[in-house]
Amino acid sequence: ELIVIQGEEVKTDDQGEVIGLFLQEEIPRGMSFSDTIAAIKGQGGVVYLPHPFDRIHTIPEPATIHRHLADIDVFEVYNARLLFESYNDEALRFARKYGLIMGSGSDAHVLQGVGTGVLRMRRFDGPEEFLLSLRTAEVHRRPKSLMYLQSLKWVAQAKERRAAR
């Protein structure tokens, strides 16, 4: 059985991205980190912080993460698309230090990337059971070549641009 969770990755004004899970309505882009989290929580959603230490992209400042630790429901400790594995290792150490619920993601931008970062977890129904199940979930890493996946993304983007013309 396939369970689909409605959610979105939201770009904040200057503190990276936040994922909202179990959402009913779209969250506006470009709000502050705090307002984005409040908008997700306002819908009864789950706040998931993706790739928190990926310094190649815009990420929250350490002070911002610390200030919102109680608001972050899931802290991503494995992202299959990170260029440097040390960023995932840093996230894992941080999550363990603060006792955070850990997440994992493929961050797939192309079909071939789906399943490169997986969580094996118990069946759940709704956000509360989801978070309970995540506490005992197992992170499975199934990486593929980032160059391979990135080149497929570029090809897909080029096709989209051509089709838009």
Phi, psi and chi 1 to 4 in degrees:
 res  aa     phi    psi   chi1   chi2   chi3   chi4
   1 GLU       -  133.0  178.0 -176.6    1.3      -
   2 LEU   -99.4  127.3  178.2   65.7      -      -
   3 ILE  -108.5  128.5  -61.9  172.1      -      -
   4 VAL  -108.9  128.6  176.4      -      -      -
   5 ILE  -106.1  123.9  -60.9  171.3      -      -
   6 GLN   -77.9  127.6 -171.2  167.2  -44.0      -
   7 GLY  -165.9 -178.5      -      -      -      -
   8 GLU  -158.4  154.1   71.9  174.4  -61.2      -
   9 GLU   -95.5  124.0 -172.6  171.2   48.1      -
  10 VAL  -113.1  125.9 -177.2      -      -      -
  11 LYS   -81.7  123.8 -170.4  157.3 -171.4   64.8
  12 THR   -86.0  177.4   65.1      -      -      -
  13 ASP   -59.1  -48.9   56.7   -3.5      -      -
  14 ASP  -154.6   17.0   66.5  -13.3      -      -
  15 GLN  -119.9   33.7  -65.3  -74.8  -49.7      -
  16 GLY    80.9 -148.9      -      -      -      -
  17 GLU  -120.4  153.3  -62.3  157.5  -25.6      -
  18 VAL  -133.5  137.4  178.0      -      -      -
  19 ILE  -101.1  133.4  -66.2  175.1      -      -
  20 GLY  -107.9  128.3      -      -      -      -
  21 LEU  -112.5  154.4  -58.9  173.9      -      -
  22 PHE    62.3   42.9  -62.3   94.8      -      -
  23 LEU   -90.7  152.2  -61.1  178.1      -      -
  24 GLN  -105.5  -30.0  -55.5  -56.3  -46.2      -
  25 GLU  -132.3  155.7  -61.8  173.9   18.6      -
  26 GLU   -66.1  141.3 -172.7  174.4  -11.3      -
  27 ILE   -96.5  130.0  -55.6  -70.6      -      -
  28 PRO   -64.7  144.0  -15.0   25.2      -      -
  29 ARG   -79.5  159.4  -59.0  171.6   58.0  109.7
  30 GLY    82.5    6.5      -      -      -      -
  31 MET   -82.2  169.7  -65.8 -169.7  -61.7      -
  32 SER   -66.2  162.9   70.4      -      -      -
  33 PHE   -56.4  -47.6 -167.7   83.7      -      -
  34 SER   -61.5  -44.9  -62.1      -      -      -
  35 ASP   -68.5  -34.3  -71.5  -15.7      -      -
  36 THR   -63.9  -46.6  -57.9      -      -      -
  37 ILE   -61.1  -43.9  -73.1  175.7      -      -
  38 ALA   -61.4  -38.9      -      -      -      -
  39 ALA   -66.1  -38.9      -      -      -      -
  40 ILE   -66.7  -48.8  -67.3  167.4      -      -
  41 LYS   -62.9  -34.5  -66.5  -75.6 -171.0 -178.5
  42 GLY   -61.3  -22.5      -      -      -      -
  43 GLN   -96.9    4.9  -66.8 -174.3   37.8      -
  44 GLY    75.2   19.6      -      -      -      -
  45 GLY   -82.3  170.8      -      -      -      -
  46 VAL  -102.3  130.8  169.1      -      -      -
  47 VAL   -92.5  120.5  173.9      -      -      -
  48 TYR  -121.0  122.4  179.7  110.1      -      -
  49 LEU   -98.1  108.7 -170.2   61.8      -      -
  50 PRO   -84.9  152.1   32.6  -34.4      -      -
  51 HIS    30.4   61.9   43.3   74.0      -      -
  52 PRO   -67.6  -19.2   23.6  -31.8      -      -
  53 PHE  -120.1   20.5  -61.7  117.1      -      -
  54 ASP   -78.7   88.6  178.5   12.0      -      -
  55 ARG   -70.9   -3.3  -69.2  175.5 -173.3   82.1
  56 ILE   -76.9  -22.6  -67.7  177.2      -      -
  57 HIS  -116.1  171.9  -62.6   93.4      -      -
  58 THR   -71.3  127.5  -56.0      -      -      -
  59 ILE  -133.9  163.8   56.5  173.8      -      -
  60 PRO   -65.1  146.2  -11.9   21.0      -      -
  61 GLU   -67.6  150.8  -64.8  172.9    9.5      -
  62 PRO   -52.7  -40.5  -27.6   34.8      -      -
  63 ALA   -62.6  -35.9      -      -      -      -
  64 THR   -66.1  -44.8  -59.1      -      -      -
  65 ILE   -60.7  -48.3  -66.9  175.2      -      -
  66 HIS   -60.8  -40.6  -78.5  -81.3      -      -
  67 ARG   -65.3  -27.5 -167.9  167.1   45.9 -107.4
  68 HIS  -111.1   16.8  -68.2  -75.4      -      -
  69 LEU   -53.9  -41.4  -83.5 -179.6      -      -
  70 ALA   -69.6  -20.0      -      -      -      -
  71 ASP   -93.0  -17.2  -58.4  -42.6      -      -
  72 ILE   -85.8  113.2  -62.8  169.0      -      -
  73 ASP   -79.9  -37.0  -61.6  -52.6      -      -
  74 VAL  -135.0  131.0 -175.1      -      -      -
  75 PHE  -114.6  117.0 -163.0   81.8      -      -
  76 GLU   -71.7  122.6 -170.5  170.1   72.6      -
  77 VAL  -107.7  -11.8  -60.9      -      -      -
  78 TYR  -141.9  120.9  178.0   68.4      -      -
  79 ASN  -123.7  118.7 -177.5  -61.5      -      -
  80 ALA   -67.2  -15.1      -      -      -      -
  81 ARG   -99.4    7.2  -74.8 -168.5   66.7 -118.6
  82 LEU   -75.1  138.7  -62.8 -168.9      -      -
  83 LEU   -68.9  -36.8 -174.4   56.8      -      -
  84 PHE  -116.0  119.8  -60.8  109.2      -      -
  85 GLU   -60.9  -24.5 -169.5   58.5   34.1      -
  86 SER   -61.1  -27.5   60.9      -      -      -
  87 TYR   -67.1  -38.2  -63.5  157.2      -      -
  88 ASN   -67.7  -42.2  -77.2  -36.3      -      -
  89 ASP   -60.5  -41.1  -64.4  -20.0      -      -
  90 GLU   -63.3  -40.9 -173.7  177.3   -4.5      -
  91 ALA   -65.0  -40.3      -      -      -      -
  92 LEU   -63.5  -45.9  179.4   59.6      -      -
  93 ARG   -60.6  -43.3  -75.6 -168.2  -54.5  -85.6
  94 PHE   -62.9  -46.9 -172.9   89.9      -      -
  95 ALA   -62.4  -40.9      -      -      -      -
  96 ARG   -65.6  -42.4  -75.0  179.5  173.8  159.1
  97 LYS   -59.5  -40.2  177.9  177.7 -179.9  178.0
  98 TYR  -101.9    5.8  -68.4  100.1      -      -
  99 GLY    63.5   39.1      -      -      -      -
 100 LEU   -86.4  151.0  -56.6  174.2      -      -
 101 ILE   -71.8  131.3  -64.9  175.9      -      -
 102 MET   -99.9  142.3  -61.2 -179.6 -144.8      -
 103 GLY  -124.4  167.9      -      -      -      -
 104 SER  -145.8  147.4  169.7      -      -      -
 105 GLY  -151.0  150.2      -      -      -      -
 106 SER   -75.4  -29.6  -60.2      -      -      -
 107 ASP    50.7   41.6 -155.0  -15.2      -      -
 108 ALA   -73.0  124.2      -      -      -      -
 109 HIS  -102.9   -7.6  -71.6 -121.6      -      -
 110 VAL  -139.2  155.3  -68.1      -      -      -
 111 LEU   -54.1  -38.0 -176.3   59.5      -      -
 112 GLN   -65.2  -17.5  -67.9   83.8  -11.8      -
 113 GLY   -87.5  -11.7      -      -      -      -
 114 VAL   -64.0  132.9  172.8      -      -      -
 115 GLY    90.5    5.0      -      -      -      -
 116 THR   -80.9  -17.0   52.5      -      -      -
 117 GLY  -136.7  116.2      -      -      -      -
 118 VAL  -132.4  149.1  177.3      -      -      -
 119 LEU  -114.4  128.8  -74.4  170.4      -      -
 120 ARG   -99.0  118.2 -177.2  179.2  175.9   93.2
 121 MET  -144.1  162.9   57.8 -166.4  -69.0      -
 122 ARG   -68.7  154.9  -68.4 -173.5  -32.5  -95.4
 123 ARG   -57.5  147.4  178.1 -177.5  -61.6  -80.4
 124 PHE  -143.7  161.3   59.1   87.1      -      -
 125 ASP  -136.4  102.7 -178.1   24.7      -      -
 126 GLY    90.9  171.3      -      -      -      -
 127 PRO   -63.2  -38.6    0.3   -2.1      -      -
 128 GLU   -65.7  -47.4  -65.6   82.3   15.3      -
 129 GLU   -66.4  -34.4  -76.1 -174.3   19.9      -
 130 PHE   -57.6  -49.2  172.5   76.1      -      -
 131 LEU   -66.4  -37.4  -69.1  171.8      -      -
 132 LEU   -63.2  -45.0  -79.4  173.2      -      -
 133 SER   -64.3  -36.3 -177.0      -      -      -
 134 LEU   -62.5  -29.9  -98.5 -176.7      -      -
 135 ARG   -58.4  -29.4  -70.3 -167.4  178.0  -79.6
 136 THR  -113.9   13.1   57.0      -      -      -
 137 ALA   -70.1  154.7      -      -      -      -
 138 GLU  -108.6  131.1  -60.1  169.8    3.1      -
 139 VAL   -84.8  128.6  172.3      -      -      -
 140 HIS  -118.4  125.5  -68.1  -86.0      -      -
 141 ARG  -101.4  122.6  -59.7  173.0  179.6 -142.0
 142 ARG  -131.8   63.0  -60.8  178.1 -179.7  143.1
 143 PRO   -67.0  150.9   22.4  -29.3      -      -
 144 LYS  -122.8  166.4  -71.2 -173.9  179.9  175.3
 145 SER   -57.7  123.9  161.9      -      -      -
 146 LEU   -65.3  -35.0  -73.8 -178.6      -      -
 147 MET   -64.0  -41.6 -175.9   53.4   73.1      -
 148 TYR   -60.6  -50.5  165.8   67.8      -      -
 149 LEU   -65.7  -40.2  -66.2  174.5      -      -
 150 GLN   -66.1  -39.1 -171.8   61.5   43.1      -
 151 SER   -66.0  -36.9   64.2      -      -      -
 152 LEU   -64.7  -37.5  -68.9  173.8      -      -
 153 LYS   -63.5  -45.5  178.8 -176.9  172.7 -175.2
 154 TRP   -61.5  -41.5  -70.1  -29.0      -      -
 155 VAL   -61.7  -45.2  167.6      -      -      -
 156 ALA   -62.5  -40.6      -      -      -      -
 157 GLN   -65.4  -40.1  -72.5  172.1  -25.9      -
 158 ALA   -64.3  -40.3      -      -      -      -
 159 LYS   -64.2  -41.0  -75.6 -178.6 -179.2  175.9
 160 GLU   -62.3  -42.6  -76.5  178.9   18.1      -
 161 ARG   -63.2  -43.3  -77.8 -167.6  -62.9  -88.5
 162 ARG   -63.1  -42.5 -105.6 -172.8  -98.7  121.5
 163 ALA   -67.9  -29.7      -      -      -      -
 164 ALA   -73.7  -23.2      -      -      -      -
 165 ARG   -75.3      -  -73.6 -171.8 -140.1  147.4
